[in-house]
Amino acid sequence: MAADSRDPRALQPLMAVPTPMLTEVIPTPSNSSIPQSVFPTFSVPTSTITIPISTLEAGTSSPTCTVPPSAPSIAPSRVGYPDPEAPGGIHDSSSEVSISPQNVTIFECSIPPSFLSLNTSNSGSPPLCALEFRMPVCTDLPRGYPCYDFSGLEQEIVANSGINFALRTDDGMATWDDTALHQVFPGENSIIGTFECAKLAGSYGGNRGISWEASSVRNFSLEFLHAGVGDNPEFHDGIGAWIVPCL
């Protein structure tokens, strides 16, 4: 067979360039971090997890919503689990949240007309709000704030598990994707979804009620105390879901 007359440099094997990786070490909190819950209990790992996280997974920005650090936010007015015999179909669990294969949690919010409003002529597109999930690392929580019980980064990434946030009720009939999988990671604020949050003058009176039902996907579990819930919350900042304005 004749020798190949092509440029030998073109026959050199391609060298793979490794993707930069971030390594995060997250101590999995113990079950004793949170006081006795009204939800059924479940076991979680208690060992330290060390896994690689790619630079793409570490990003938290959303192409449709930018939230400045100084932006106002609205915590749920109450959280609980579905109960057809309870007022509004929600059994109030105070500020306790449990999202697991056994438990779902409802986040019920109330948006006042003053939060974001249209201009006086009601012209133009309504401003956007977002549901943002905040999950600080436990060492960044306020003093006295109990750490959360979490099934772990390893389980979430390997099993591609997470949370489904289904729109349960909304006075404004927001457009929302009820089927999306949302993954939350310690140390990140994650935009769950956006919706038009201002209301036209005279469209309906009072605050706008909106709620989501959060359920586990592929054995994800997260149990925590939600900051800011109720009239006199013990903690104003911490882990949980907030309504925020988009820029």
Backbone hydrogen bonds in HBPLUS format (Angstrom, degrees):
<---DONOR---> <-ACCEPTOR-->    atom                        ^
c    i                          cat <-CA-CA->   ^        H-A-AA   ^      H-
h    n   atom  resd res      DA  || num        DHA   H-A  angle D-A-AA Bond
n    s   type  num  typ     dist DA aas  dist angle  dist       angle   num
A0010-ALA N   A0007-ASP O   2.91 MM   3  5.58 147.2  2.02 119.6 128.3     1
A0011-LEU N   A0008-PRO O   3.00 MM   3  5.29 152.3  2.08 105.9 114.6     2
A0012-GLN N   A0009-ARG O   3.35 MM   3  5.46 168.0  2.36 104.4 107.7     3
A0022-LEU N   A0053-ILE O   2.91 MM  31  5.21 164.3  1.93 154.4 157.1     4
A0053-ILE N   A0022-LEU O   2.71 MM  31  5.21 173.3  1.71 171.3 171.8     5
A0026-ILE N   A0049-ILE O   3.23 MM  23  5.69 156.0  2.29 164.3 166.6     6
A0049-ILE N   A0026-ILE O   3.36 MM  23  5.69 170.6  2.37 145.5 143.7     7
A0033-SER N   A0030-SER O   3.28 MM   3  5.84 165.1  2.30 119.6 120.0     8
A0058-ALA N   A0054-SER O   3.12 MM   4  6.39 139.2  2.29 144.0 155.7     9
A0059-GLY N   A0056-LEU O   3.26 MM   3  5.53 155.9  2.32 105.7 112.4    10
A0247-LEU N   A0066-THR O   2.93 MM 181  5.27 149.7  2.02 140.8 150.7    11
A0071-ALA N   A0068-PRO O   3.05 MM   3  5.36 167.3  2.07 117.6 120.4    12
A0074-ILE N   A0243-ILE O   2.88 MM 169  5.00 150.8  1.97 140.3 149.6    13
A0243-ILE N   A0074-ILE O   2.92 MM 169  5.00 161.9  1.95 140.9 145.2    14
A0077-SER N   A0108-GLU O   2.73 MM  31  5.90 135.8  1.92 145.6 160.1    15
A0078-ARG N   A0108-GLU O   3.39 MM  30  5.50 156.1  2.45 145.4 147.0    16
A0108-GLU N   A0078-ARG O   3.03 MM  30  5.50 167.0  2.05 176.0 176.1    17
A0093-SER N   A0079-VAL O   3.02 MM  14  6.08 175.0  2.03 140.7 142.0    18
A0080-GLY N   A0106-ILE O   3.19 MM  26  5.35 145.1  2.31 139.2 147.6    19
A0106-ILE N   A0080-GLY O   2.65 MM  26  5.35 169.1  1.66 160.7 164.0    20
A0081-TYR N   A0091-HIS O   3.12 MM  10  5.34 144.1  2.26 139.1 141.5    21
A0091-HIS N   A0081-TYR O   2.82 MM  10  5.34 176.5  1.82 164.4 163.2    22
A0083-ASP N   A0089-GLY O   2.91 MM   6  4.95 165.8  1.93 121.0 123.2    23
A0086-ALA N   A0083-ASP O   3.00 MM   3  5.42 163.3  2.02 119.0 124.4    24
A0089-GLY N   A0086-ALA O   2.88 MM   3  4.99 158.0  1.93 131.6 129.7    25
A0090-ILE N   A0087-PRO O   3.44 MM   3  6.20 175.2  2.44 119.2 120.3    26
A0096-GLU N   A0093-SER O   3.03 MM   3  5.55 162.0  2.06 138.4 137.4    27
A0226-HIS N   A0095-SER O   2.71 MM 131  5.09 170.5  1.72 155.6 155.4    28
A0097-VAL N   A0224-PHE O   2.86 MM 127  5.38 160.3  1.90 171.8 173.6    29
A0224-PHE N   A0097-VAL O   3.01 MM 127  5.38 152.9  2.08 142.3 150.7    30
A0099-ILE N   A0222-LEU O   2.89 MM 123  5.27 168.2  1.91 155.4 159.3    31
A0222-LEU N   A0099-ILE O   2.81 MM 123  5.27 147.3  1.92 147.6 158.0    32
A0100-SER N   A0103-ASN O   3.00 MM   3  4.99 174.5  2.00 140.3 141.2    33
A0103-ASN N   A0100-SER O   3.21 MM   3  4.99 128.3  2.49  93.2 106.6    34
A0105-THR N   A0214-ALA O   3.09 MM 109  5.30 157.7  2.14 145.6 151.8    35
A0214-ALA N   A0105-THR O   2.76 MM 109  5.30 170.5  1.77 166.6 163.6    36
A0107-PHE N   A0212-TRP O   2.83 MM 105  5.29 159.6  1.87 156.2 162.9    37
A0212-TRP N   A0107-PHE O   2.96 MM 105  5.29 151.3  2.04 142.0 149.8    38
A0109-CYS N   A0210-ILE O   2.78 MM 101  5.35 166.6  1.79 164.0 168.2    39
A0210-ILE N   A0109-CYS O   3.10 MM 101  5.35 165.2  2.12 142.2 143.6    40
A0111-ILE N   A0208-ARG O   2.80 MM  97  4.94 169.6  1.81 145.8 147.1    41
A0208-ARG N   A0111-ILE O   2.83 MM  97  4.94 169.9  1.84 141.6 141.7    42
A0115-PHE N   A0112-PRO O   3.06 MM   3  5.57 167.1  2.07 118.8 123.0    43
A0122-ASN N   A0119-ASN O   2.87 MM   3  5.31 160.6  1.90 118.6 125.3    44
A0197-CYS N   A0127-PRO O   3.11 MM  70  6.31 159.4  2.16 153.3 159.6    45
A0246-CYS N   A0128-LEU O   2.98 MM 118  5.48 164.3  2.01 146.9 141.7    46
A0129-CYS N   A0195-PHE O   2.78 MM  66  5.47 167.8  1.80 166.6 169.8    47
A0195-PHE N   A0129-CYS O   2.88 MM  66  5.47 151.1  1.97 146.7 150.8    48
A0130-ALA N   A0244-VAL O   2.77 MM 114  5.35 151.5  1.85 156.4 164.1    49
A0244-VAL N   A0130-ALA O   2.93 MM 114  5.35 159.7  1.97 151.4 158.1    50
A0131-LEU N   A0193-GLY O   2.93 MM  62  5.63 155.3  1.99 157.7 164.9    51
A0192-ILE N   A0131-LEU O   2.75 MM  61  5.41 160.9  1.78 166.7 173.4    52
A0132-GLU N   A0242-TRP O   2.75 MM 110  5.26 171.1  1.76 165.9 166.4    53
A0242-TRP N   A0132-GLU O   2.82 MM 110  5.26 163.5  1.85 153.1 157.4    54
A0133-PHE N   A0190-SER O   2.79 MM  57  5.14 166.4  1.81 155.7 156.0    55
A0190-SER N   A0133-PHE O   2.79 MM  57  5.14 164.4  1.81 152.4 154.1    56
A0134-ARG N   A0240-GLY O   2.80 MM 106  5.43 165.5  1.82 167.3 167.9    57
A0240-GLY N   A0134-ARG O   3.03 MM 106  5.43 156.7  2.08 146.6 149.1    58
A0135-MET N   A0188-GLU O   3.11 MM  53  5.71 151.3  2.20 149.0 157.9    59
A0187-GLY N   A0135-MET O   2.60 MM  52  5.73 147.9  1.69 156.4 163.7    60
A0140-ASP N   A0137-VAL O   2.89 MM   3  5.52 156.9  1.94 121.0 128.5    61
A0141-LEU N   A0138-CYS O   3.21 MM   3  5.36 165.2  2.24 107.5 111.9    62
A0145-TYR N   A0142-PRO O   2.98 MM   3  5.46 162.5  2.01 135.7 138.3    63
A0149-ASP N   A0223-GLU O   2.91 MM  74  5.05 160.3  1.95 151.0 156.1    64
A0223-GLU N   A0149-ASP O   2.83 MM  74  5.05 157.8  1.88 150.1 155.1    65
A0151-SER N   A0221-SER O   2.92 MM  70  5.14 151.5  2.01 156.0 149.1    66
A0156-GLU N   A0152-GLY O   3.06 MM   4  6.26 160.9  2.10 148.0 154.0    67
A0157-ILE N   A0153-LEU O   2.88 MM   4  6.01 166.7  1.90 159.1 161.1    68
A0158-VAL N   A0154-GLU O   2.96 MM   4  5.87 162.1  1.99 150.9 155.6    69
A0159-ALA N   A0155-GLN O   3.02 MM   4  5.61 155.1  2.08 135.5 143.5    70
A0161-SER N   A0156-GLU O   2.93 MM   5  4.68 142.3  2.08 125.9 136.7    71
A0160-ASN N   A0157-ILE O   3.27 MM   3  4.94 145.2  2.40  91.5 101.6    72
A0162-GLY N   A0217-VAL O   3.23 MM  55  5.23 155.7  2.29 134.0 137.3    73
A0217-VAL N   A0162-GLY O   2.93 MM  55  5.23 145.6  2.05 152.9 145.8    74
A0163-ILE N   A0182-HIS O   2.77 MM  19  5.11 168.5  1.78 149.7 153.1    75
A0182-HIS N   A0163-ILE O   2.84 MM  19  5.11 155.0  1.90 148.5 156.5    76
A0164-ASN N   A0215-SER O   2.92 MM  51  5.29 161.5  1.95 151.7 157.6    77
A0215-SER N   A0164-ASN O   2.97 MM  51  5.29 154.8  2.03 143.9 151.8    78
A0166-ALA N   A0213-GLU O   2.98 MM  47  5.19 171.2  1.99 145.4 143.2    79
A0213-GLU N   A0166-ALA O   2.80 MM  47  5.19 160.4  1.84 149.8 155.7    80
A0168-ARG N   A0211-SER O   2.80 MM  43  5.36 164.4  1.82 138.8 142.0    81
A0211-SER N   A0169-THR O   2.89 MM  42  5.22 155.8  1.94 146.7 144.4    82
A0173-MET N   A0170-ASP O   3.48 MM   3  5.36 168.4  2.49 100.6 103.9    83
A0171-ASP N   A0209-GLY O   2.93 MM  38  5.60 154.7  2.00 164.2 168.9    84
A0188-GLU N   A0185-PHE O   3.14 MM   3  5.73 142.2  2.29 147.9 145.6    85
A0203-SER N   A0200-LEU O   3.03 MM   3  5.44 162.0  2.07 134.1 133.6    86
A0227-ALA N   A0239-ILE O   3.38 MM  12  6.17 159.6  2.42 154.8 160.7    87
A0228-GLY N   A0235-PHE O   2.71 MM   7  5.96 154.7  1.77 169.0 160.0    88
